[in-house]
Amino acid sequence: MVSNTPQNQNYDGSQIQVLEGLEAVRKRPGMYIGSTGPRGLHHLVYEIVDNSIDEALAGACSEIVVEMLPDDIIRVRDNGRGIPVGIQPKMGIPAVTVVFTILHAGGKFGGSGYKVSGGLHGVGASVVNALSEWLEVEVCDGQHRYYQRFERGNTICDLQMMGDVDYTGTQVVFKADRQIFETTAYDYDTLLTRLREQAFLNAGVNIVLRDLRQQETVEEKLQYEGGIQSFVEYIHQRKGVEVLHDDVIYFSQKDGDTTAEVAMQYNDSYNELILSFANNIHTSEGGTHEVGFKAALTRAMNDYARRYNILKENDKNLSGEDVREGLTTVISVKLTDAQFEGQTKAKLGNTSIRAMVDGMVYDKLITYFEENPAVARAIMDKALGAARAREAARKARDLTRRKSALETASLPGKLADCSSKDVSQTEIYIVEGDSAGGSAKSGRDRRFQAILPLWGKMLNVEKARLDKVYGNDKLMPVITALGTGIGEEFDIEKLRYGKVIIMADADVDGSHIRTLLLTFFFRFMRPLIEEGHIHIAQPPLFKLTRGKQVRYAYSDEERDLYIKELNPEGNGKVDIQRYKGLGEMDPEQLWETTMNPESRTMLRVEMADAVKADEIFTVLMGDKVGPRREFIESNARYVQNLDI
């Protein structure tokens, strides 16, 4: 019998917990910085730097220095106006103390402190303070230098005047709290990428990144007078692609305190890259400014093509995907009341900026095409080629569907499906080779594990359009088995398996197959990566046996540890088998080491930086040899398990 009587009879007002001050941040850090992993750790630096950038936006700061000190301490200083040190009337304490100890406090909610700001939520400095073992701030107001220290968000000493100065600026030094973060080790390249973005977005501002953690200092000075035009040039230079037109197309417009600027250039690849920013914050999920740009670009291209008879009367309009093929664009808007979704500010919501960007891009792009007909024609030819490929892909897709309908089953013939239809439980192993596929089929749990064997190398989609994908006999089984479709037809709601696991040999060929599959998922099924569905199986490298004792080792270090464990006296023999392929394992071994959810090790594929991922896929999988050679030479020292 089920009772409706609550088990806890003492639920009353005393059990409602109120978190005061910065305690809420320490209890739920993910709500404020996204995660307590590396991404959240680096977000601390961004919050402090963003405050300095806001000073640059206000025209009060020309230099920002970010230093990585020993023990992963961060120091950020600027030559802005300095955080106000006078008494804040409502709180009765210095304004700088308020900024670092009270949520939703700052100079960005109104008044004349900042007309444009990325830190609109007013929680940045206080959140960094709350999540640091300690934080020290120094402010120079042109007359005096002031100092204050905090520990885990608590004020350790009142604001102190330390001496006289004749300059202005703010310096913040902090150490991330080991009690909060999974790691407190900062990555130089991650910070460099973010700071370079800021230097591009704020033409002329000098940003310095300095790593002082080793004996030899590493330093990068970032200053770009060309602004976002230089940003587009830099991206193409890094990717090693050929551009269709020499000059970066640039538009800008100002309306009161709101400004919008767009830089765009086409290249010979089949992939688009749109980077959008609002008040210097990267809006990774886009928003109204990005929607306005896309709509205007498509409309302008079609109107121009109709006006000059490039598109005939009976031709279909170019689609958005057609006109964006091979396009790299940076969109930057700055506005007084930016409305972001969430503290991490991934998407812009202001409706007025859509109309502004739309109108600017349409009018100025039409004018540009009129004045530069040769560039317009090269871009039109690129889009028309994309449209023809899209139509060919549609025909290939329809042919595939008709063929499937005539067959007894629409799923791939080699697919060994699972019985469960619960996507939260099901998983599919994409296995290299028929031999390993056979072992996987025999060793799996048929209730929730499906097996799809693949043989040979599939198409490198970095060098192919969508129509070639539909004609590839290695990729079509993957597309059909997953059920989501690809490209503009992709629908994650139709995904048949919650985990998509790539299982390939631990050798060069296996690495190549993994890379080809990851390239395919990134270019045509990116949400699978973004939402954590793609995994990489980790089969063991060694089997160690002594008598009836068996151990599986996944690295050379683990192998050596097991040798000592199995033979502590050093007077016996441990048999060591080096697995060269998945096919060498029988079904029981494969299940025990690689497929059993209770004992297996898997890597989930995550994408912390989509721009960096786009660059790496282009460099490694594209046509240009030079950038690939440079990448390999720069990263050769990090290679592990290279077959010789």
C-alpha positions as CSV (number, residue, x, y, z in Angstrom):
1,M,0.0,0.0,0.0
2,V,1.3,3.4,-1.0
3,S,1.1,6.1,1.6
4,N,0.6,9.8,0.8
5,T,2.1,10.8,4.1
6,P,5.5,12.5,3.7
7,Q,8.4,10.6,5.2
8,N,9.9,13.8,6.6
9,Q,7.3,15.4,8.9
10,N,9.6,18.3,9.9
11,Y,9.7,20.1,6.5
12,D,9.3,23.8,7.5
13,G,10.7,27.2,6.9
14,S,13.9,26.4,8.7
15,Q,14.8,24.0,5.9
16,I,14.8,26.7,3.2
17,Q,18.4,27.5,2.7
18,V,19.5,31.1,1.8
19,L,22.9,31.4,0.3
20,E,24.3,34.8,1.1
21,G,27.0,36.9,-0.7
22,L,29.2,34.8,-3.0
23,E,28.4,31.5,-1.3
24,A,25.9,30.7,-4.1
25,V,28.7,30.9,-6.7
26,R,30.9,28.5,-4.8
27,K,27.9,26.1,-4.3
28,R,26.9,26.1,-8.0
29,P,29.9,27.4,-10.1
30,G,28.6,25.8,-13.3
31,M,25.7,28.3,-13.3
32,Y,28.1,31.2,-13.6
33,I,31.1,29.9,-15.7
34,G,29.6,26.8,-17.5
35,S,31.8,24.1,-15.9
36,T,34.5,23.4,-13.4
37,G,36.7,21.8,-16.1
38,P,39.3,23.6,-18.3
39,R,36.7,25.6,-20.1
40,G,35.4,27.1,-16.8
41,L,38.9,27.7,-15.6
42,H,39.9,29.8,-18.6
43,H,36.5,31.6,-18.4
44,L,37.9,33.2,-15.2
45,V,40.6,34.9,-17.2
46,Y,38.1,36.0,-19.9
47,E,35.9,37.7,-17.3
48,I,38.7,39.8,-16.0
49,V,40.1,40.6,-19.4
50,D,36.5,41.5,-20.6
51,N,36.5,44.3,-18.0
52,S,39.6,45.7,-19.5
53,I,38.2,45.4,-23.0
54,D,35.2,47.3,-21.8
55,E,37.6,50.1,-20.9
56,A,39.0,50.0,-24.4
57,L,35.5,50.2,-25.8
58,A,34.9,53.3,-23.8
59,G,38.1,54.8,-25.4
60,A,39.9,54.8,-22.0
61,C,42.4,51.9,-22.5
62,S,45.1,51.2,-25.1
63,E,47.1,48.3,-23.5
64,I,46.2,45.1,-21.7
65,V,48.8,42.7,-20.3
66,V,47.9,39.1,-19.3
67,E,50.6,37.1,-17.5
68,M,50.7,33.5,-16.5
69,L,52.8,33.3,-13.4
70,P,54.4,30.2,-11.7
71,D,51.9,28.0,-9.8
72,D,49.3,29.0,-12.5
73,I,48.6,32.4,-11.0
74,I,47.1,34.9,-13.4
75,R,47.8,38.6,-13.5
76,V,45.8,41.0,-15.7
77,R,46.6,44.7,-15.9
78,D,45.4,47.6,-18.1
79,N,46.0,51.3,-18.4
80,G,42.3,52.2,-18.2
81,R,40.7,54.6,-15.8
82,G,40.9,52.3,-12.8
83,I,37.9,50.8,-11.0
84,P,36.4,53.6,-8.8
85,V,37.6,53.6,-5.3
86,G,35.2,56.1,-3.8
87,I,32.4,55.1,-1.4
88,Q,29.4,53.5,-3.1
89,P,26.4,55.3,-1.6
90,K,24.0,52.4,-1.3
91,M,26.5,49.9,0.2
92,G,28.6,52.3,2.2
93,I,31.9,50.7,1.1
94,P,34.4,51.5,-1.7
95,A,33.1,50.8,-5.2
96,V,36.0,48.5,-6.0
97,T,35.0,46.3,-3.0
98,V,31.4,46.2,-4.2
99,V,32.6,45.1,-7.7
100,F,34.5,42.1,-6.3
101,T,32.1,41.0,-3.5
102,I,28.5,41.6,-4.6
103,L,26.8,39.9,-7.5
104,H,25.1,42.0,-10.2
105,A,27.2,45.1,-9.2
106,G,29.2,47.1,-11.7
107,G,29.3,50.2,-13.9
108,K,27.4,48.6,-16.8
109,F,23.7,48.8,-15.8
110,G,23.1,52.4,-16.8
111,G,24.5,55.9,-16.5
112,S,27.5,57.1,-18.3
113,G,30.1,54.6,-17.1
114,Y,29.9,52.4,-20.2
115,K,27.8,53.0,-23.2
116,V,28.8,49.6,-24.7
117,S,29.9,46.6,-22.6
118,G,30.2,42.8,-22.9
119,G,29.9,42.4,-19.1
120,L,26.3,43.3,-18.9
121,H,25.4,40.8,-16.1
122,G,27.7,42.5,-13.7
123,V,28.9,39.2,-12.1
124,G,32.3,38.7,-13.7
125,A,34.7,40.1,-11.2
126,S,32.7,38.9,-8.2
127,V,32.5,35.3,-9.6
128,V,36.2,35.2,-10.2
129,N,36.8,36.3,-6.7
130,A,34.4,33.7,-5.3
131,L,36.1,30.9,-7.2
132,S,39.7,31.9,-6.4
133,E,41.8,30.7,-3.4
134,W,42.9,34.4,-3.2
135,L,42.5,37.5,-5.3
136,E,44.4,40.8,-5.1
137,V,43.3,44.0,-6.8
138,E,45.3,47.2,-7.3
139,V,43.8,50.4,-8.6
140,C,45.6,53.6,-9.7
141,D,43.4,56.6,-10.1
142,G,46.1,59.1,-11.3
143,Q,46.9,60.2,-7.8
144,H,47.1,57.2,-5.5
145,R,47.6,53.4,-5.7
146,Y,45.1,51.3,-3.7
147,Y,45.2,47.6,-2.7
148,Q,42.8,45.0,-1.4
149,R,43.0,41.2,-0.9
150,F,40.3,38.6,-0.8
151,E,40.3,34.8,0.0
152,R,37.6,32.6,-1.5
153,G,35.4,35.6,-1.8
154,N,35.9,36.9,1.7
155,T,37.4,40.3,2.3
156,I,40.7,39.9,4.1
157,C,41.6,43.6,4.4
158,D,39.9,46.9,3.8
159,L,41.0,48.9,0.8
160,Q,44.3,50.5,1.5
161,M,46.1,53.5,0.0
162,M,49.7,52.3,-0.8
163,G,51.3,55.4,-2.3
164,D,51.2,58.2,-4.9
165,V,51.1,57.6,-8.7
166,D,50.6,59.8,-11.8
167,Y,49.0,57.2,-14.0
168,T,45.7,55.2,-14.1
169,G,44.9,51.5,-14.4
170,T,43.8,48.3,-12.8
171,Q,45.7,45.1,-11.9
172,V,44.0,41.9,-10.8
173,V,46.0,38.9,-9.6
174,F,44.3,35.7,-8.7
175,K,44.7,31.9,-8.2
176,A,41.9,29.6,-9.1
177,D,40.6,27.5,-6.2
178,R,41.7,23.8,-6.3
179,Q,38.7,23.0,-4.2
180,I,36.4,24.1,-7.1
181,F,38.2,23.2,-10.4
182,E,39.2,19.8,-11.8
183,T,42.5,21.4,-12.9
184,T,44.1,24.8,-12.3
185,A,46.6,24.5,-15.1
186,Y,46.1,27.1,-17.8
187,D,46.7,26.4,-21.5
188,Y,48.7,29.1,-23.3
189,D,47.3,28.4,-26.7
190,T,43.7,28.6,-25.4
191,L,44.3,32.0,-23.9
192,L,46.2,33.2,-26.9
193,T,43.3,32.3,-29.2
194,R,40.8,34.3,-27.1
195,L,43.1,37.3,-26.7
196,R,43.9,37.4,-30.4
197,E,40.1,37.5,-31.1
198,Q,39.9,40.6,-28.8
199,A,42.8,42.3,-30.6
200,F,41.1,41.8,-33.9
201,L,37.8,43.1,-32.6
202,N,39.3,46.2,-31.1
203,A,41.6,47.6,-33.8
204,G,44.7,49.3,-32.5
205,V,44.4,48.0,-28.8
206,N,47.7,46.4,-27.8
207,I,47.2,43.1,-26.0
208,V,50.2,41.2,-24.6
209,L,50.1,37.5,-23.4
210,R,53.2,36.4,-21.4
211,D,53.9,33.0,-20.0
212,L,56.3,33.2,-17.1
213,R,55.8,29.6,-15.8
214,Q,59.0,28.2,-17.3
215,Q,62.6,29.4,-17.3
216,E,62.2,30.8,-20.8
217,T,59.5,33.4,-21.1
218,V,57.0,33.0,-24.0
219,E,55.4,36.2,-25.2
220,E,53.0,37.3,-27.9
221,K,52.1,40.9,-28.7
222,L,48.7,41.2,-30.4
223,Q,47.8,44.4,-32.2
224,Y,45.9,44.7,-35.5
225,E,45.1,48.0,-37.1
226,G,43.0,46.3,-39.8
227,G,40.5,45.0,-37.2
228,I,38.1,42.3,-38.4
229,Q,39.4,42.5,-42.0
230,S,42.8,41.3,-40.6
231,F,40.9,38.6,-38.7
232,V,39.5,37.1,-42.0
233,E,42.9,37.3,-43.6
234,Y,44.5,35.6,-40.6
235,I,42.0,32.7,-40.7
236,H,42.6,32.1,-44.4
237,Q,46.4,32.3,-43.9
238,R,46.2,29.7,-41.0
239,K,44.0,27.3,-43.0
240,G,46.1,27.6,-46.1
241,V,43.2,28.0,-48.5
242,E,43.1,29.9,-51.8
243,V,40.9,33.0,-51.8
244,L,38.5,33.8,-54.7
245,H,39.1,37.5,-54.5
246,D,42.1,39.4,-53.1
247,D,40.4,42.0,-51.0
248,V,38.3,41.3,-47.9
249,I,34.9,42.8,-48.4
250,Y,34.1,45.1,-45.5
251,F,31.0,47.0,-44.4
252,S,30.2,49.1,-41.4
253,Q,27.4,51.3,-40.1
254,K,26.7,53.4,-37.1
255,D,23.3,54.3,-35.7
256,G,23.5,56.3,-32.4
257,D,25.5,54.2,-29.9
258,T,25.0,51.1,-32.0
259,T,27.6,50.0,-34.6
260,A,27.7,47.0,-36.9
261,E,30.6,45.8,-39.1
262,V,31.0,42.8,-41.4
263,A,34.2,41.4,-43.0
264,M,33.8,38.6,-45.6
265,Q,35.9,36.7,-48.1
266,Y,35.3,33.6,-50.2
267,N,37.8,30.7,-50.5
268,D,38.1,27.6,-52.6
269,S,36.9,25.2,-49.9
270,Y,33.4,23.8,-49.6
271,N,32.9,24.9,-45.9
272,E,31.5,28.1,-44.4
273,L,32.8,29.8,-41.3
274,I,30.7,32.5,-39.6
275,L,32.1,34.1,-36.5
276,S,29.8,36.5,-34.8
277,F,30.4,38.8,-31.8
278,A,28.4,41.2,-29.8
279,N,30.2,43.7,-27.6
280,N,33.4,41.6,-28.2
281,I,31.7,38.5,-26.8
282,H,31.8,35.5,-29.2
283,T,28.2,34.5,-29.7
284,S,29.0,30.8,-30.6
285,E,25.3,30.0,-31.0
286,G,24.7,33.0,-33.2
287,G,21.7,35.2,-32.7
288,T,19.8,38.0,-34.4
289,H,22.9,39.7,-35.9
290,E,23.9,36.4,-37.6
291,V,20.3,35.8,-38.8
292,G,20.2,39.3,-40.3
293,F,23.5,38.7,-42.2
294,K,22.4,35.3,-43.6
295,A,19.1,36.6,-44.8
296,A,20.6,39.7,-46.5
297,L,23.4,37.7,-48.2
298,T,21.0,35.2,-49.7
299,R,18.6,38.0,-50.9
300,A,21.3,40.1,-52.3
301,M,23.0,37.3,-54.2
302,N,19.7,36.2,-55.8
303,D,18.6,39.7,-56.6
304,Y,21.9,40.4,-58.3
305,A,21.8,37.1,-60.2
306,R,18.3,37.8,-61.5
307,R,19.1,41.4,-62.4
308,Y,22.0,40.4,-64.6
309,N,20.4,37.2,-65.9
310,I,23.0,34.9,-64.2
311,L,19.9,33.0,-62.9
312,K,17.5,32.4,-65.8
313,E,13.8,32.7,-65.5
314,N,13.1,29.0,-64.8
315,D,16.1,28.6,-62.5
316,K,15.5,28.0,-58.8
317,N,16.8,30.6,-56.3
318,L,20.2,30.0,-54.7
319,S,19.8,28.6,-51.1
320,G,21.5,30.0,-48.0
321,E,23.9,27.0,-48.1
322,D,24.7,27.7,-51.7
323,V,25.7,31.4,-51.2
324,R,27.7,30.6,-48.1
325,E,29.9,27.8,-49.5
326,G,33.5,28.7,-49.0
327,L,32.7,31.9,-47.1
328,T,34.5,33.2,-44.1
329,T,32.8,36.0,-42.3
330,V,33.3,38.0,-39.1
331,I,30.3,39.9,-37.8
332,S,30.8,42.3,-34.9
333,V,28.1,44.5,-33.4
334,K,28.3,46.8,-30.4
335,L,25.2,48.1,-28.7
336,T,24.2,49.6,-25.4
337,D,21.6,47.1,-24.2
338,A,22.8,43.7,-25.4
339,Q,20.5,40.9,-24.5
340,F,22.4,37.6,-24.1
341,E,20.9,34.2,-23.3
342,G,22.6,33.0,-20.1
343,Q,25.7,34.2,-18.3
344,T,28.0,32.5,-20.9
345,K,26.5,34.8,-23.5
346,A,26.3,32.3,-26.4
347,K,23.4,33.9,-28.3
348,L,22.3,37.5,-28.9
349,G,18.6,38.2,-28.7
350,N,18.2,41.9,-29.7
351,T,15.6,42.1,-32.5
352,S,16.6,45.7,-33.6
353,I,20.2,44.6,-34.6
354,R,18.8,42.0,-37.0
355,A,17.2,44.8,-39.1
356,M,20.3,46.9,-38.9
357,V,22.6,44.2,-40.1
358,D,20.2,43.0,-42.7
359,G,19.7,46.4,-44.3
360,M,23.4,47.3,-44.2
361,V,24.6,44.0,-45.8
362,Y,22.0,44.0,-48.5
363,D,22.5,47.6,-49.6
364,K,26.2,47.6,-49.4
365,L,26.8,44.2,-50.9
366,I,24.6,45.1,-54.0
367,T,26.6,48.3,-54.4
368,Y,29.9,46.3,-54.0
369,F,28.8,43.8,-56.7
370,E,27.9,46.7,-59.0
371,E,31.3,48.3,-58.6
372,N,33.3,45.0,-58.7
373,P,31.6,42.8,-61.4
374,A,34.6,40.5,-61.7
375,V,34.5,39.6,-58.0
376,A,30.7,39.3,-58.1
377,R,31.0,36.8,-61.0
378,A,33.6,34.7,-59.2
379,I,31.4,34.5,-56.2
380,M,28.3,33.8,-58.3
381,D,30.1,30.9,-60.1
382,K,31.0,29.4,-56.7
383,A,27.4,29.6,-55.5
384,L,26.1,28.2,-58.8
385,G,28.5,25.2,-58.5
386,A,27.2,24.6,-55.0
387,A,23.6,24.7,-56.2
388,R,24.4,22.1,-58.9
389,A,26.1,19.9,-56.3
390,R,23.1,20.3,-54.0
391,E,20.7,19.3,-56.8
392,A,22.9,16.3,-57.6
393,A,22.9,15.4,-53.9
394,R,19.1,15.6,-53.8
395,K,18.8,13.2,-56.8
396,A,21.3,10.8,-55.2
397,R,19.5,11.0,-52.0
398,D,16.1,10.3,-53.7
399,L,17.7,7.4,-55.6
400,T,19.0,5.9,-52.4
401,R,15.6,6.2,-50.8
402,R,13.8,4.6,-53.7
403,K,16.4,1.8,-53.7
404,S,15.9,1.3,-49.9
405,A,12.1,1.2,-50.3
406,L,12.4,-1.6,-52.9
407,E,14.7,-3.7,-50.7
408,T,13.3,-5.8,-47.8
409,A,15.0,-3.6,-45.2
410,S,16.2,-0.1,-45.3
411,L,19.0,-0.6,-42.8
412,P,22.5,-1.5,-44.0
413,G,23.0,-5.2,-44.7
414,K,26.1,-5.5,-42.5
415,L,24.5,-3.8,-39.5
416,A,23.8,-6.1,-36.5
417,D,21.1,-4.0,-34.8
418,C,20.2,-4.1,-31.1
419,S,16.8,-4.9,-29.8
420,S,16.2,-1.8,-27.6
421,K,14.8,1.4,-29.2
422,D,15.6,3.5,-26.2
423,V,18.1,6.1,-27.5
424,S,19.2,6.9,-23.9
425,Q,20.5,3.3,-23.7
426,T,21.5,2.2,-27.2
427,E,24.9,2.5,-28.7
428,I,26.4,1.6,-32.1
429,Y,30.0,0.5,-32.6
430,I,31.5,1.5,-36.0
431,V,34.2,-1.1,-36.3
432,E,37.2,-1.2,-38.6
433,G,37.3,-4.5,-40.6
434,D,35.1,-7.5,-41.0
435,S,37.2,-9.6,-38.6
436,A,36.9,-7.2,-35.7
437,G,33.3,-6.7,-36.6
438,G,32.7,-10.5,-36.3
439,S,34.3,-10.5,-32.8
440,A,32.3,-7.5,-31.8
441,K,29.0,-9.0,-33.0
442,S,29.7,-12.2,-31.0
443,G,30.9,-10.4,-27.9
444,R,28.3,-7.6,-27.6
445,D,25.2,-7.3,-25.5
446,R,22.5,-7.6,-28.2
447,R,20.0,-5.7,-26.1
448,F,21.5,-2.3,-26.5
449,Q,24.7,-2.6,-28.6
450,A,24.6,-2.5,-32.4
451,I,27.6,-3.3,-34.6
452,L,28.4,-1.8,-38.0
453,P,31.6,-3.1,-39.7
454,L,33.3,-0.9,-42.2
455,W,36.2,-2.0,-44.5
456,G,38.7,0.2,-46.2
457,K,39.1,3.9,-46.2
458,M,36.0,6.1,-46.6
459,L,35.8,9.4,-48.5
460,N,37.7,12.4,-47.2
461,V,34.8,14.8,-47.1
462,E,37.1,17.8,-46.6
463,K,37.8,17.6,-50.4
464,A,34.2,16.7,-51.5
465,R,30.7,18.2,-51.7
466,L,27.5,16.7,-50.4
467,D,26.7,14.9,-53.7
468,K,29.9,12.8,-53.4
469,V,29.0,11.7,-49.9
470,Y,25.7,10.2,-51.1
471,G,27.6,8.2,-53.6
472,N,30.2,6.8,-51.2
473,D,29.6,3.1,-50.2
474,K,31.6,3.5,-47.0
475,L,29.7,6.5,-45.6
476,M,26.1,5.6,-46.7
477,P,25.8,2.7,-44.3
478,V,26.8,5.1,-41.4
479,I,24.2,7.7,-42.6
480,T,21.5,5.1,-43.0
481,A,22.2,3.4,-39.6
482,L,22.2,6.6,-37.6
483,G,19.0,7.8,-39.2
484,T,19.5,11.6,-38.8
485,G,20.2,12.6,-42.4
486,I,23.1,14.9,-43.1
487,G,23.7,18.6,-44.0
488,E,20.6,20.8,-44.1
489,E,18.4,17.7,-43.7
490,F,20.1,16.7,-40.4
491,D,17.6,16.0,-37.6
492,I,19.0,14.9,-34.2
493,E,15.6,13.8,-33.1
494,K,15.8,10.9,-35.5
495,L,19.1,9.6,-34.0
496,R,18.7,5.9,-33.4
497,Y,21.7,5.4,-31.0
498,G,22.6,7.6,-28.0
499,K,26.3,6.7,-28.3
500,V,28.2,6.5,-31.6
501,I,31.5,4.7,-30.9
502,I,34.3,4.6,-33.3
503,M,36.4,1.4,-32.7
504,A,39.5,1.1,-34.8
505,D,42.9,-0.5,-34.5
506,A,45.6,1.3,-32.4
507,D,47.9,1.9,-35.4
508,V,48.4,4.4,-38.2
509,D,45.6,3.0,-40.4
510,G,43.2,3.0,-37.5
511,S,44.1,6.6,-36.6
512,H,43.4,7.6,-40.2
513,I,40.0,5.9,-40.2
514,R,39.1,7.6,-37.0
515,T,40.2,11.0,-38.4
516,L,38.2,10.4,-41.6
517,L,35.1,9.6,-39.6
518,L,35.5,12.6,-37.3
519,T,35.9,14.8,-40.3
520,F,32.7,13.5,-41.7
521,F,30.8,14.0,-38.4
522,F,32.2,17.5,-38.0
523,R,31.3,18.7,-41.5
524,F,27.9,17.0,-41.9
525,M,26.6,15.9,-38.5
526,R,28.2,18.5,-36.2
527,P,25.5,18.4,-33.5
528,L,26.4,14.8,-32.7
529,I,29.8,16.2,-31.5
530,E,28.4,19.3,-29.9
531,E,25.9,17.2,-27.8
532,G,28.4,14.6,-26.8
533,H,27.2,11.6,-28.8
534,I,30.5,10.7,-30.5
535,H,33.0,8.5,-28.6
536,I,36.2,6.7,-29.4
537,A,36.7,3.2,-28.0
538,Q,40.0,2.5,-26.2
539,P,41.1,-1.1,-26.8
540,P,44.1,-2.3,-24.8
541,L,47.6,-2.4,-26.3
542,F,48.9,-5.3,-24.2
543,K,47.7,-8.5,-22.6
544,L,49.9,-9.6,-19.7
545,T,49.6,-13.2,-18.3
546,R,51.3,-15.0,-15.5
547,G,49.8,-18.3,-14.6
548,K,46.0,-17.7,-14.3
549,Q,46.4,-14.0,-13.7
550,V,45.6,-11.7,-16.6
551,R,45.9,-8.0,-16.9
552,Y,45.1,-5.6,-19.9
553,A,47.3,-2.5,-20.3
554,Y,46.3,0.6,-22.3
555,S,49.7,2.3,-22.3
556,D,53.4,1.5,-21.9
557,E,53.3,2.9,-18.4
558,E,50.4,0.7,-17.4
559,R,52.2,-2.3,-18.9
560,D,55.3,-1.7,-16.7
561,L,53.1,-1.3,-13.6
562,Y,51.4,-4.6,-14.3
563,I,54.7,-6.4,-14.9
564,K,55.8,-5.3,-11.4
565,E,52.4,-6.3,-9.9
566,L,52.4,-9.8,-11.5
567,N,56.1,-10.4,-10.8
568,P,57.0,-8.4,-7.7
569,E,60.1,-10.5,-6.9
570,G,61.4,-10.3,-10.5
571,N,62.2,-14.0,-10.6
572,G,59.4,-15.2,-12.9
573,K,58.2,-14.6,-16.4
574,V,55.3,-12.5,-17.5
575,D,53.9,-13.2,-21.0
576,I,53.2,-10.0,-22.9
577,Q,51.1,-9.9,-26.0
578,R,51.0,-6.7,-28.1
579,Y,47.7,-6.3,-29.8
580,K,48.2,-5.0,-33.3
581,G,44.6,-5.1,-34.2
582,L,41.1,-5.6,-32.8
583,G,40.8,-8.9,-34.8
584,E,43.4,-10.5,-32.6
585,M,41.0,-10.5,-29.7
586,D,38.3,-13.1,-29.3
587,P,34.7,-12.0,-28.5
588,E,35.1,-12.5,-24.7
589,Q,38.3,-10.4,-24.6
590,L,36.8,-7.7,-26.8
591,W,33.7,-7.5,-24.5
592,E,35.8,-7.5,-21.3
593,T,38.3,-4.8,-22.4
594,T,36.5,-2.6,-24.8
595,M,32.7,-3.0,-24.8
596,N,31.5,-3.8,-21.3
597,P,30.1,-0.6,-19.8
598,E,31.3,-1.7,-16.4
599,S,34.9,-2.0,-17.3
600,R,35.6,-0.3,-20.6
601,T,37.5,3.0,-21.2
602,M,36.1,5.4,-23.8
603,L,36.9,9.0,-24.9
604,R,34.0,11.3,-25.5
605,V,34.8,13.7,-28.4
606,E,34.3,17.3,-27.3
607,M,34.7,20.6,-29.1
608,A,35.8,23.4,-26.9
609,D,36.7,25.7,-29.9
610,A,34.8,25.2,-33.1
611,V,37.0,27.7,-35.0
612,K,40.1,25.9,-34.0
613,A,38.5,22.6,-34.9
614,D,37.6,24.0,-38.3
615,E,41.1,25.2,-38.9
616,I,42.7,21.8,-37.9
617,F,40.4,19.8,-40.1
618,T,41.1,22.1,-43.1
619,V,44.9,21.9,-42.5
620,L,45.1,18.1,-41.9
621,M,42.5,16.9,-44.4
622,G,42.5,19.6,-47.1
623,D,44.4,19.8,-50.4
624,K,47.3,22.1,-49.3
625,V,50.5,20.3,-48.3
626,G,52.4,23.3,-46.8
627,P,50.2,24.0,-43.8
628,R,49.9,20.3,-43.1
629,R,53.7,19.8,-43.1
630,E,54.0,22.8,-40.8
631,F,51.4,21.4,-38.4
632,I,53.1,18.0,-38.3
633,E,56.6,19.5,-37.7
634,S,55.2,21.7,-34.9
635,N,53.4,18.8,-33.2
636,A,55.6,15.8,-33.8
637,R,56.9,15.8,-30.3
638,Y,53.4,15.0,-28.9
639,V,52.9,11.9,-31.0
640,Q,52.4,8.6,-29.0
641,N,52.1,5.0,-30.2
642,L,53.5,5.7,-33.7
643,D,54.0,2.6,-35.7
644,I,57.6,2.2,-37.0
